[in-house]
């Protein structure tokens, strides 16, 4: 996968720019890229380089066992993300997106890039990473210059999810989307029913909930309830 990278590390990396929403956002797609993102979601790395995913896919697949040492067992309980509702309009937008994602996962048509983008406001889309080509190349170089064991550790800095990778990860996750429901007037859950374990994790769902301004208070991915919204270190955008 190293093909396509520059011959040497740049003397000074360009600054990372994250505009709220470009005129034409890059929407990641592709069967192999989606399958790779799904299998590696718990590793906390999502590729925006579909054309050069194969060797990273193999490297991560060889090390997946590191991240599944905690046994996951099938229970009658659903996996979920619990959150405080920011406002009713944002809750309704999230519920709409969840409903459309469920329809597509159930085989009810294919929604394209423009369909999904119309369901988000500019403010919602600011949660995602919209990298330029230079930023993608820089992240690619950073990823492959990091020693293999460090790449797959919880301390590995990563960029935010890009929009297309999040959509793909949810659509390809090995679970049924149950949907969003209110627990009280101010609290709600995004629930899903895993088909098997490991199933892809819930990091993409957490990102979706966060995009609409809701505050995550806890989650259960099948290994037990965890308080809060713990997130790993962010990549600074420089080498």
N, C-alpha and C positions, 0 to 999 in steps of 0.2 A: 504494500500500500504506500510505500514511500515514494513511488513514482509520482511525478507531478509536483513534488516539493522543490523548493529552491536548492541550488547546489551548496549553499552555505547559509549559516544563520545570519540574519541581517544585523548590521551594527547597531541599529536603533529601530525598535519596533514601532509601527504607526500607532497613534492613540486609538483606543477603542471607542467607536461612536455608536450610540444606540438610539436612533431616532424613534419617536413614538410609533410612527407608521409610515413606511416609504410609499411612494406612489404605486410601485409594483412590488409587493413583498415576495420574497423567495419562498415558495411552498414546496417543501421536501416531499417527495413521493417515491414510489418504487417498491416492488415486492420484497426484494432482498434487503433493502435498507430498512423497511418497516419491520421485517422479521428480526433483523439484528437489533434494532432499537428495543423491540419488545423483550427479547431475551436478556438484554443487558440493562434494563431500566433501573434495577436495584443497584447497579454498579455506579450509578449517577453520572453516566456519560451518554449523551445523545449526539449522533453524528449528523452534521449538515453537509457531509461530503459523500453522497451516495456513490459517486463514480470511483471512489477509492476506499470502499469499506471492507473489502474481503479480508485482508490480513489482520486488520484490527478486530474483525469479527472472530477470526480463528483464535487470536491471542486472548480475547476476552472469554470465549467459549471454554478455553482450556483452564481458565481461572475462576469460573463461575462458582465452583464449590466453596471457594473461600468465603463467599458472601451468603451462603446458605447453611452455615454451621448450626444455626438455631433451627430446630426441627419445626416444620409447619405441618399441622395435621388438619384434616377435613373436619369441620364442626357444622352444627346447624345454624351457627351465627353468620351473618353477612359481614364482609369487610366493609369498612366505611371511613369517611372523613367527616368529622363533626365541626361545625363552625357557627360563629355569631354572624347573623345576617346584617349586612351593611345598610341595605334599604330594600324595600319591596321591589322596586324596578330592577335592581341588580339581581335579586333572587329570581325574579321571573325570567330574566335573560339567561341565567344559569340553567333554570329548569327547561327552557326552550332548547338550549344547546344539548343538554343531557337527553332530552326526548328525541332529538334528531340523530344524535349519536347512537342511541339505542335502536332506532329504526334501521339505520345503515348496518349496524352489527347483526341485526336480525334478517338482513338480506333485502330490505326494502329500498332498492335503488342505490345509486352512487352519487354523492354530493361532491361538487367540484370546489376548487379553491375559493371562487367568488361567493359561492353559497355560504361557506363557513365564515368568511370575513364579514359578510353583511350582518351576522348575528352578534358582532362585537362592536363596541364603540371605540373611538380612538384611544380613550383612556384605558379601556380594557386591554387593548392590544399593546399598550406600553409595558405590560408585564413580560412580554416575550423579547427574545433576542432577534434582531434584524441585521445580521452581519453583512458587511460588504464582502466582495471577493477577497480583498486583502486581509480582512479580519478572519475569514474562514481559513485562509492559508496560514495565517499566524497561529491560530488555534491548532490546526493540523500539525504544524511544526512543534508547538509546545507539547502536544500529546505524545508524539513519537520521540521527542527528546527526553521525556520523563522515563526513568527506569521502569520496567514492566511491573514489578511488585507495587511500586508507588502509584502507578496509574489506576490500580483497582482498589486502592485503600480509601477509607472514608475521608481521609485528609486531602485527597486529590482535588485541587481547585477546578471548578467547571464553570462554563458560562451558563446563563439562564437557558431554559428550554426555548428552542425556536418554535414558532406557531405550528408549522406543518408536522414537525416531529411529535408534538404533543397530540395532535389530532390522530396521527397514524398510530401512536402507541396505545391510545384508548381503543381505537377501532380494532387493532390487532391483539389486544390483551385477551388472554384466555379466561374470560369471565363474562357473565351476563350483567349488563347495566340495569340495575333495578330502578334507579332514578333518585330524585331529590325530594325529600319530605321534611316538613316542619315538625320539630319536636315541641316547641313552644312558639310564642309569637316572635321571639327574637333569636331562636336557635334552630338549626336544621342539620340534616345529614345527607351526604351523597353516598348512596349504598350500591354495592356491587356483589355479585355472587360468583366466586371463583369456581372454575370447572375442575381445576387440579392445582397442585403446587409443585414447583413455583409457577406462577401465572403471569408474571410481568411486573407485579408491584403496583403501588398506588401513587407514585410520585407525579405521574402525569395528571392524575385526577386532582391531587393537591394543587398543582399549578393552575389547573382550570378553575378551581374554586377561588384561589387567590386572585386570579385575573379580574374577577368581578368585584374585588374590594372586600370580600368577606374575610373575617379573621378566624383562622383555624385554631381550634382549642384542643384537638386531639384526634387520634386516628387508630384504627386497628386493621392491619393488613393480613391478619390471619395468625399472627404470632403473639397477639396480646395487645391490649390497649396502651397507648403512649400519650401522655399529656403534651400539649403544646404543638408547635410547628417547627421542629428542629430542622435546620437546613445546613448543608455543608458549606465549606468555604467557596467563595466566588473567585473565578479567574480574573486577574487584574487587566488582562488584555495586553500584557507586555511579556517578553521573554526574560 
